[in-house]
């Protein structure tokens, strides 16, 4: 059935929290059966502009049959989606996400231990699929004054001229390097002339290389820089895409780990570089540390169903275990409390690290350049289990 969308917008008073103005806007025709992502994107853009939506707005969506498209709120009403944003509201009404995929995680509660730097992206994807996210950050990622001081020798004029490549294994390293560049008095750490210089990053992290003039702050000559994004978004994939080092130097901005055992990912990465003939130089660009003894409190007090727990690094698992121990729990108690809970790992490297702590992994995504693959894998597993039942 082709419908006209009406958005019922109630602006909330910031003091008393009551509606002070109501506006209803009609949006273009859109057939939910087709679920075309481009059309939905255009619809949302039009709706946002027409309704002057703010973060304090409350939304209710009504698909009204073409024969009843009067602006009086008539027609079949769908479940209202309030205070969760325009995209989420549309997704709930249509039973799909902006990607055109069904909201098959509706009613599911998914815990994840991701640090704040990644939490917004993962929580947003879960919400778009209809899930209720439970954020339990067990590690903190931050760039400290000590990290910036460690980066400074590599940010001065011509400081990178003796290197052939710069390799980032996480977006945190790119962010830290960018912060360092901002304090470098606009000096170019790579001279305008010289051999081709490679800057490598994984998956969607590479998008940061093209923001805020990052590359131009390193070198004024764009033709001297080659951006490398390996097909397989992993440290091993990065090493393979770099090829033979032939004794060349490569700078690796990686984390320093505090109050936790260093996961093997970075040491293995550096070892692989050496094996391929590179001469890696490690610099502690940012810090990864345990959040603290109360990091699992949200899990311990939870008295409802928990359908899944997501880990995006092995350090998060150690942080979780320490947090559980601090509150008198252990992983066995978590499993007994939620025996049907799925454990998800973001990629095979993370899965291996998770299992090293004695945690069985149920879901591993094969597409790990972004969190989309993780959500797809989790959704597929839950749907398969539902069919079995």
N, C-alpha and C positions, 0 to 999 in steps of 0.2 A: 504494500500500500504506500503510495506516495504521500508524503506529509509536508505540512508547513510547520516549522518549529517556532514556538513562542517561548521566550525566556522571561520569567517573572523575576524581576530584580528588586530585592529589598535592601536598601542601604541601612546599615545598622549604626545606631548612635553609639559612639565610642565610650560614653559614660554609663548609660543605663542599659545598653544592649538591646534596645527595642527598635523596631522598624520606624523610620521617620519619613521615608519616601519610597514609593513603589512605582516602577516603570515596567511596562510590558512592550516587548519588541518582537516583530515578526521577521524571521530570517528566510533565506531562499529555500526552495524546494529541494528535498534530498531523499533519496530512496534508501532506507536502511537495509533493504535486502541486498543491495549491490555492495554496500560497505566499501566504497572506494576511498582510500586514504587521502587522495588529493582533494576530493570534494569535501570530505570532512574537515580537512585542514582549512580550506577556504571558508567553510561555514563558521568554524571557530573564530577565524580572524575577523569575519564580518560581525559576528556576535560581540566580540570583545570591543570592537570600535563603536558599535551602535549603543551598547549598554554602558560604556565608560566604566568598565569593571575595575574595582579596586580589591585589595586583599581583604578588606573588611566587608565585602559584599556577600549576600546569601542568595543562592540560586535555586530555582525550581524550574524544571523543564517539562513542557507538555507537547507531545507530537499530536497535532490536530489534523484529522482527515481533511482532504481538500474540500469536501462538501461542507465542512463546518469551520472554515478558517476565519471565523469572526474573532475579533480581538476581545472576547469576553471570558476567556478561560474555559470555554466549553470543549467537548471532545474527551477522548479517553486519556485519563491522567496516568502518567508513569510515576514510578517511585521517585520522589524528590531527592535531589542530592544537594545538601547544603554545606556551606562553609568549607568545601574541599576543592574549589576552583572550577573554572569553566571546562577544562579538558576532561576532568574526572566526571563532572556532571553529565556531559555528553556521552561518555563511555558507559556510564551506568544505564542511561536511558536506552541507548542503542543495543546494549548487551555486547559491546565490543570496545576495543581500545582504538586510539588513533591509527594504529598500524593495521587495523581491520581484523585483528584477532579477537576471539570471544573472551569475555571476562570469566575465564574458567577457574580463576582463583577466588572468585566471590565467596565470602564467608570464611575463607582460610586465614589463619593467623600464622605469620612467618617471622621468626626471630632472625636477626642478623647481627654479627659482631664487628662489622666494618667500622673503621675510624671515621670521624666526622668528614674528612676530606672526600670520602666516597659515598657517605651515607645518603645524601640528598638524591643522587642519581639512582641508587638501588631502591630507596623507599618510593621514589616517584614511579618507577617501573612496576613495583608491586601494587601500588595503589591503582595504577591504570589497568591492571588485570583484576581489580576488585578485592585484592587481599588487604588484610590489616597488618601493617608492619609493626614489629616490636624491636626497637633499636637497643642493643646492648653493647655499646662500644667497649671492648676489652683492652684496646690499645689506643694510644694517642700518638699522632704523627705531627711533628712541629719542627719548624726551622728556628733554631736558637741563635743567640749571638755567637756562641762558640762555633756553630756550623758556618755562619757567614764569615767568620774570621778564617776558617779553614778554606773557604772558597776564594777568598780575596786574592791569593797569589796567582790564581788562574784567570783573573778578570782584568788585569792590568794591560796596558798597551803591548800588543804582540805576545802576550803570555801563552797563547795557544799555538804559536807558530811552530813549536817543536813537536806538536801532536798532529796526527793524521785523522783522528776521529774523536767524537764525543758521544758516549753511549748512555742513554737513559733507560733504566729498567722499570721506572714508575713515573707517574705524573708528579709525584711529590718531589722527585729530583729536578724535574723541569721547573716546577714552581720555586724551589729553593734557588736554582741557578738564576731564574728571572729576578728574584729578590736581590740577589747579589749584583746582577747587572744594573739594577736601578740605583745601587749605591756606588757604582764604579765611575762616576763623573763622566759618563758618555765616552769613555775611552774604548777603542776597538781592540778586543783581545785577540782578534785574528786579522793579520795584515791584508790589504786589498789584493796583493799579488802573491802567487805561490801555487803549490799543487792543490788539487781538489780536496776539500775537507768534508768529511762525512759526519752528519749529525743523525743519530739513530734513536728511534723511540718505538714503543709497542702499541699497536692497535689504535684506539681512540685517543690515547695519550698524545699521539703525534699532532693532534689538532692544536694543542697548546703551542707548538712550535711556530704556528702561523698567527698567533695572537699577540697584540700589544707590541708589535715590532721586534719580537724576540730575536729573529735571525739577523735583522739589520743592526741590532745592538752588538752582535758578535762580530759582524763583518759588513762593511759598506758595499762590498762587491758581491751581489747575489749569485753571480755565475761561478763563484769559487766554492759555494756550499752545495752539497748534495744531501737531501733529506732521504733517509732510508727507513722504510717501514716494512719489517719482515712479514711475509705471508702468514707465518705461524707466530702469533703474538706471545712469545715466551722468551726468556733469556737464551735458551738453547737455539731457538729460531733466529734470534738476533745474531748470535755468533756465526751461525751457518750463512746468513745473508751477508755478513761482513767479508767472508772469504779469508784467504790467507793474509796474515799480518806482515810477514816478511820482515820482522823486527821493528815495525812501526809502533809508535806510542798511541795509546788510546786512553782518554780520561773518562773515568766512571764515577759520577756522583751517586753515591749509594747511602743507605742509612747507617747511623750508629745505633746500636740496640742497647737499651738501658732496662735493668730489672727483669730481663728476659734472656733466654738462650738465643743466640743468633741462629735463625733458620739457615739451612744449607744453601738456599737459593743463590745468594750473592757470592759466597765462597766458591760454589760450583761454577757460577758464571765466570768468575775471574780465572779459575783453573782451566776452563774450556778456552778462554781467550789465549792463555799462555800456550795451550796445546796447539792452537791454530797459528802460532807464530807472532801473536800480538804481545806488546809490552804494556799491560794495563796499569794504570795509576789510580788507586782508590782514594776518593776524597769523601769524608763524612758530611754530606750536604744537608742532611736533616736527621731528626732523631725519632726513633720508635721506642715507646716505653709503655709499661703497664699502666692502665688507667687507675688502678687502685683496688682496695679490698671490697668496695661497694659496687663494683662494676656489674655484678650479676644479681643485684638486689631485685631488679625488675623481673627477672626470671623466677627467683625464689618465691616472690609474693604472688605470682600469677596463679589464679585459681580457675582458669578456663582452658579449653583445648589449645594445643600447640601443634600445628600441622607440619612445620618444617623449621629447621635451623640452618642458616647459611653461613659458611666461612669463606672469606676471600683471601686469607693467608694463614699459614700455620702459626704465626705469632699470635693471632687472635685466639687460637685454640689454647695455647699455653696461658694466655691472659684469662681465658674463661675458667680453666682448671684452677688457677690460683685464686680467682674470685670465688669459685664454689667452695674451695677449701676454707677460705676466710670466713664463710658464713655457715660452716659445718655441713656442707653438701659435698657430693662428688658426682662424677658422670653416671655412675650406676644409679644413683637416686633420680637423676634427670630421666634416664631411660625408664625407670619404674613408674615415674610420674606420668610420662607421656610415651607409652610403649609403641604407638603407631607413628611417632614423629619421624620425618625423613631428615637425614643429614645431607646437605648439599655442599659441594666443594667447587670453587670457581677454577676449573681447569685441572689437569692431571698433576701438575706440580704441587698445587695446594692440596689435592686429594692425598698425595703421598705423605705430605707433612701432617695432615689431619690424622691419618691412620697411624702415624708414628706415636701418637698419644693414646692409642688404644681405642680410638673412636671409629666405628664402622661407617663408611661413606655409602650412601644409597644413590646419590645422583651426582654425576660429573658431567659438565658441559664440554662438548668437543669444540664448540665455537667460543673462544674465550678472549676475543679482541675487545669485547665490551660485555656489560652485564646482560644484554639482551639474550645472548645464548644461554646464560644461566637460568633466566626466567623461563625461556622456552623449554629447557630440559626439565625443570621442576614441574611446569604445567603438564608436560607430556607424561611424566611419571604419575602424577596425581590422577590424571584422567584415566590412565591405564589401570591404576588400582581401583578406581571407581567402577570401571567396566568389569573387573574381576569379581567385585562384590555383587 
